[in-house]
Amino acid sequence: MATKLEKDLTRESTVKVDDREIQITITEDQKVSMRLKGMKSGEVNIGIEELWHQLNGTDIDSVNEPVMKHSGSVVTSTSKPKRGSSDPMMSLYDIRSHNAISGLDMQTLVKFESIIKSLIDSYPEKYGKYKKE
């Protein structure tokens, strides 16, 4: 049995944006609010009902209509973006793996590897940041 939301509940996520954790607050006025830890401005929030309809793919005005599109729990994943069948994009890590076993001469292989590595480093929001040791 869950506890009623009668006071603000704040938690710190393990997800970092711009080297800051995200603080998530579920407020007593039924909103989900997020901001970067240590920042007083830049807060974003959304009502719980609006968030539910957005994740469920339903219209907020059709509250009394039965839900046809989804049933059960809502699961979202940000690990891999959805791609269409005609989308030619592929992972830089896949290209990197194929380059390593391509049989190219060493000079060409190293040059191409440095290009791939610089692309991976320039997209930290997608591929993460390498730890500097």
Backbone as a ProteinNet text record, in pm:
[ID]
protein_1_A
[PRIMARY]
MATKLEKDLTRESTVKVDDREIQITITEDQKVSMRLKGMKSGEVNIGIEELWHQLNGTDIDSVNEPVMKHSGSVVTSTSKPKRGSSDPMMSLYDIRSHNAISGLDMQTLVKFESIIKSLIDSYPEKYGKYKKE
[TERTIARY]
84.2	0	89.3	61.9	144.2	100	191.6	164.5	108.8	7	-51.4	52.4	49.2	142.3	86	122.6	71.9	180.5	307.3	416.5	520.5	605.3	705.3	801.8	836.5	931.5	1044.2	1167.2	1280.7	1384.4	1435	1540.5	1644.3	1767.3	1876.3	1903.3	1907	1929.9	2079.2	2109.7	2249	2285.4	2187.4	2210.6	2269.8	2376.5	2439.5	2421.2	2394.3	2387	2478.9	2572.3	2671.4	2743.9	2779.4	2850.2	2773.1	2641.7	2556.9	2446.3	2414.6	2305	2172.6	2070.8	1937.5	1859.9	1802.9	1717.3	1572.6	1502.1	1363.9	1275	1173.6	1079.1	939	869.5	727.2	656.7	586	529.4	390.1	349.6	217.1	106.2	138.4	35.9	38.3	87.7	79.1	155.7	280.2	367.8	501	568.6	703.9	794.7	892.2	980.3	1124.6	1203.5	1343.7	1430.5	1548.9	1647.7	1784.7	1887.8	2023.1	2065.2	2133.4	2176.5	2266.7	2240.4	2319.5	2273.7	2175.1	2124.9	1992.9	1978.3	1854.1	1753.3	1801.6	1711.7	1717.5	1636.7	1637.2	1549.1	1454.7	1365.4	1260.7	1233.8	1127.6	1029.6	901.5	803.1	688.6	618.3	503.2	404.9	278.1	175.7	176.2	146.1	146.4	45.4	-72.6	-173.3	-127.1	-68.3	-18.1	95.6	184.2	293.5	240	138.5	77.7	25.2	-51.4	-109	-0.8	104.6	212.8	285	315	384.1	294.2	166.3	71	22.4	48.8	5.9	-141	-203	-345.3	-362.6	-481.1	-513.3	-567.5	-524.3	-566.8	-717.3	-776.2	-919.9	-1005.5	-944	-1020.4	-1009.7	-1020.4	-1006.7	-1115.3	-1237.7	-1348	-1353.4	-1277.8	-1276.5	-1183.1	-1214.7	-1125.9	-993.1	-888.3	-755.9	-742.4	-727.9	-718.2	-572.6	-487.8	-352.9	-263.8	-267.1	-180.1	-261.4	-212	-269.4	-156	-172.5	-67	30.2	149.5	247.4	314.1	371.1	439.2	588.8	657.2	801.6	864.5	957.3	1029.9	1176.4	1245.4	1387	1459.2	1571.9	1651.8	1783	1795.2	1921.4	1946.9	1846.8	1864	1748.3	1777.8	1669.1	1600.7	1470.2	1395.7	1432.4	1455.7	1493.5	1398.4	1374.1	1291.6	1372	1304.3	1372.3	1459.9	1431.6	1511.3	1618.9	1635	1732.2	1872.5	1964.1	2097.9	2194.6	2150.9	2242.8	2284.9	2411.2	2460.6	2552.5	2575.6	2654.3	2800.7	2860.2	3003.4	3085.3	3032.9	3104	3103.6	2994.5	2991.5	3092.9	3098.3	3195.8	3337.3	3358.9	3490.7	3531.4	3438.6	3467.4	3501.7	3425.5	3451.6	3584.4	3618.4	3746.8	3862.2	3846.6	3953.7	3983.8	3884.9	3905.8	3903.3	3916.9	3900.4	4017.3	4134.5	4249.5	4316.7	4281.3	4347.4	4492.8	4575.2	4712.7	4711.3	4815.1	4817	4800.8	4863	4855.7	4711.2	4641.8	4502.8	4411.4	4432.3	4351.1	4360.1	4480.3	4501.2	4437.4	4448.5	4387.1	4234.2	4177.5	4032.2	3986.6	4063	4031.7	4031.6	4127.8	4132.6	4012	3964.2	3843.6	3721.9	3707	3593.1	3598.8	3716.6	3733.2	3697.1	3738.9	3705.6	3555.3	3487.8	3341.7	3273.5	3319.2	3261.6	3282.3	3401.8	3430.6	3349.2	3310.8	3237	3087	3039.2	2898.4	2883.4	2921.1	2912.8	2771.2	2669.9	2531.8	2481.5	2545.5	2501.8	2591.8	2721.9	2815.1	2880.9	2848.1	2909.1	3044.6	3102.1	3232.5	3335.7	3450.1	3559.7	3617.9	3652.1	3709.5	3855.9	3894.6	4033.6	4108.1	4212.3	4287.8	4422.4
-116.8	0	123.9	216.1	335.9	446.2	534.8	650.7	763.1	831.4	945.1	1055.5	1126.9	1236.6	1363.3	1385.8	1500.5	1601.6	1568.5	1664.3	1635.2	1732.9	1718.7	1604.6	1532.4	1422.3	1452.6	1468	1503.9	1393.2	1358.7	1258.7	1309.3	1261.7	1297	1177	1199.8	1088.8	1061.2	946.3	913.8	960.5	1008.7	1060.8	1200.3	1225.7	1357.5	1428.5	1558.3	1646.3	1762.8	1791.2	1897.2	1877.6	1753.6	1715.6	1748.8	1757.4	1781.3	1676	1629.1	1534.1	1607.7	1532.1	1588.9	1563.9	1668.9	1654.9	1650.3	1546.3	1526.9	1545.3	1628	1651.5	1620.3	1537.7	1515.2	1601.5	1702.4	1801.7	1762	1823.7	1794.8	1846.2	1942.2	1988.1	1905.3	1779.2	1677.1	1715	1758.6	1789.4	1718.9	1688.5	1635.3	1748.1	1781.4	1893.2	1844.2	1895.9	1857.3	1981.4	1973.6	2080.1	2020.4	2089.7	2043.6	2077.8	1984.4	2003.5	2126	2209.3	2328.5	2450.3	2435.6	2547.4	2595.6	2726.1	2780.5	2807.4	2820.7	2844.9	2726.1	2731	2625.3	2506.9	2527.8	2419.2	2396.4	2269.7	2233.8	2143.8	2156.1	2070.2	2038.4	1932.6	1887.3	1823.7	1843	1782.9	1631.5	1559.9	1414	1361.4	1421.4	1376.3	1399.6	1516.1	1546.5	1451.1	1421.4	1327.7	1188.3	1145.3	1014.1	1002.9	1104.4	1101.3	1109.3	1185.4	1196.6	1062.7	994.8	865.8	754.4	765.4	662.4	682.2	799.6	826.5	856.1	907.5	940.5	1091.2	1135.1	1276.4	1311	1423	1462.8	1491.8	1528.5	1557.9	1432.2	1317.5	1193.6	1109.1	1173.1	1104	998.4	1025.5	932.2	821.6	839.4	737.1	623.5	500.5	389.3	400.1	354.2	357.8	240.5	269.3	164.4	135.1	237.6	224.6	139.3	158.3	87.4	33.3	-69.2	-114.8	-165	-159.4	-203.3	-91.5	-129.5	-30.1	31.1	149.5	222.1	204.6	162.4	144.9	232	316.7	397.8	363.7	371.6	339.3	442.9	489.2	584.5	523.1	392	328.9	329.5	303.5	304.9	381	477.4	548.5	457.9	478.3	400.4	450.3	354.7	390.6	323.9	392.3	335.3	236.3	157.2	55.3	116.9	239.9	303.6	395.1	396.6	482.9	424.6	496.4	441.7	458	514.9	541.9	412.8	411.8	299	351.6	271.2	310.6	333.2	435.9	458.9	342.5	277.9	162.6	44.9	28.2	-76.3	-48	77.5	116	93.7	129.1	112.3	-34.9	-122.5	-265.9	-319.2	-278.9	-325.4	-270.6	-149.6	-92.7	-175.1	-219.4	-293.4	-426	-486.2	-615.8	-605.2	-483.8	-461	-508.5	-521.3	-562.3	-446.4	-324.1	-207.2	-202.5	-130.8	-113.6	-30.3	-46.7	12.7	163.9	232.4	378.2	424.7	361.4	397.2	361	242.1	196.6	294.3	339.7	431.9	567.7	615.9	744.8	737.5	628.6	613.1	596.1	522.6	504.9	638.8	726.3	857.8	942.6	929.6	1002.8	953.7	822.7	764.8	804.8	797.4	833.2	979.3	1068.9	1211.2	1234.4	1158	1169.9	1123.5	1011.2	960.7	1061.7	1121	1219.3	1347.5	1380.8	1505.5	1491.3	1369.1	1346.7	1283.4	1353.8	1293.4	1263.6	1336.6	1311.6	1178.2	1126.3	999.6	884	907.4	798.9	804.6	903.1	913.6	981	1008.6	1073.4	973.3	978.1	891.5	943	852.1	892.9	928.6	1045.5	1090	1035.3	959.5	899.1	963.9
0	0	0	-88.1	-103	-7.3	23.2	107.3	21	68.1	-3.7	-15.1	-126	-149.8	-85.9	40.1	113.8	146.7	116.3	132.7	24.8	-1.2	-106.8	-76.5	-180.5	-170.4	-269.2	-219.5	-302.9	-299.8	-417.6	-430.4	-529.2	-512.5	-602.1	-691.6	-822.2	-914.8	-929.2	-985.9	-1015.4	-1155.9	-1230.9	-1365.2	-1353.2	-1430.7	-1427	-1560.2	-1551.5	-1667.3	-1636.7	-1726.5	-1704.1	-1571.1	-1540.2	-1417.4	-1289.6	-1298.1	-1180.9	-1178.1	-1058.2	-1043.6	-1061.9	-1099	-1115	-986.1	-930.4	-812.3	-860.3	-819	-859.7	-737.4	-751	-642.2	-691.6	-615.7	-640.4	-537	-582.3	-490.9	-444.2	-333.9	-279.7	-370.3	-460.2	-554	-683.4	-672.1	-776.3	-903.7	-886.9	-998.3	-978.7	-1089.3	-1086.2	-1130.6	-1045.9	-1070.9	-1074.3	-1168.8	-1179.2	-1192.4	-1131.4	-1146.3	-1119.4	-1167.3	-1143.6	-1001.9	-936.4	-798.6	-788.9	-689.7	-666.7	-744.5	-829.3	-909.3	-849.1	-837.6	-784.7	-895.4	-1018.5	-1131.1	-1225.4	-1328.4	-1428.1	-1393.1	-1304.4	-1264.9	-1373.2	-1402.4	-1496	-1422.4	-1454.6	-1388	-1482	-1447	-1524	-1425.9	-1450.3	-1365.2	-1381.1	-1274.6	-1277	-1380	-1385.9	-1481.8	-1624.9	-1651	-1785	-1823	-1728.4	-1752	-1782.5	-1708.8	-1732	-1874.9	-1917.6	-2051.5	-2158.8	-2132.6	-2229.6	-2246.3	-2137.2	-2144.6	-2196.9	-2168.5	-2209	-2352.3	-2408.9	-2545.8	-2558.6	-2451.8	-2456.6	-2450.2	-2482.9	-2479.8	-2341.7	-2285.7	-2150.5	-2146.7	-2263	-2267.8	-2271.6	-2301.7	-2313.5	-2186.6	-2070.7	-1942.8	-1924.6	-1969	-1949	-2054.9	-2165.3	-2268.8	-2228.3	-2267.5	-2233.6	-2308	-2245.8	-2304.8	-2400.3	-2529.8	-2630.4	-2666.4	-2658.1	-2710	-2621.6	-2491.7	-2399.3	-2282.7	-2222.7	-2097.4	-2010.8	-1883.2	-1793.3	-1762.9	-1720.8	-1681.1	-1803.3	-1783.2	-1889.1	-1869.8	-1973.7	-1966.9	-2073.8	-2033	-2129.1	-2119.4	-2228.5	-2231.8	-2314.4	-2265.3	-2340.2	-2384.6	-2371.7	-2406.4	-2556.2	-2638.8	-2783.3	-2845.4	-2930.8	-2996.8	-3098.3	-3115.6	-3213.2	-3352.7	-3443.1	-3578.7	-3676.4	-3785.2	-3890.1	-3972.1	-4051.4	-4130.4	-4239	-4281.6	-4385.1	-4327.2	-4196.7	-4130.7	-4146.7	-4212.7	-4237.4	-4120.5	-4010.1	-3899.1	-3829.7	-3783.1	-3705	-3596.8	-3498.2	-3382.5	-3421.1	-3361.6	-3382.3	-3326.6	-3222.8	-3166.7	-3264.6	-3340.2	-3442.5	-3552.4	-3596.2	-3698	-3645.9	-3519.6	-3458.2	-3454.4	-3420.8	-3416.4	-3555.3	-3655	-3791.4	-3843.9	-3803.8	-3842.8	-3785.3	-3661	-3594.8	-3663.8	-3728.6	-3794.1	-3946.6	-3997.9	-4141.1	-4226.5	-4171.3	-4250.6	-4321.9	-4286.6	-4344.7	-4298.7	-4376.2	-4329.4	-4201.4	-4120.1	-3985.3	-3988.8	-4081.9	-4087.4	-4112.1	-4206	-4237	-4120.6	-4062.1	-3949.9	-3832.7	-3799.8	-3687.2	-3716.3	-3839.3	-3874.2	-3861.4	-3914.8	-3907.8	-3763.1	-3683.1	-3540.2	-3468.4	-3501	-3434.6	-3473.5	-3596.9	-3639.7	-3560.9	-3550.6	-3477.6	-3331.1	-3270.2	-3127.6	-3105.3	-3195.4	-3178.2	-3191	-3278.3	-3288.2	-3160.9	-3106.3	-2981.3	-2869	-2860.5	-2755.9	-2771.9	-2894.7	-2916.6	-2891.3	-2862.6	-2833.1	-2694.9	-2585.5	-2451.8	-2407.5	-2460.8	-2420.5	-2473.8	-2579.8	-2635.9	-2593.7	-2590.4	-2566.2	-2428.4	-2345.8	-2213.7	-2222.5	-2107.7	-2102.4	-2058.5	-2120.6	-2078.9	-1947.7	-1858.2	-1730.4	-1751.2	-1705.5	-1715.3	-1596.7	-1623.3	-1513.1	-1499.5
[MASK]
+++++++++++++++++++++++++++++++++++++++++++++++++++++++++++++++++++++++++++++++++++++++++++++++++++++++++++++++++++++++++++++++++++++

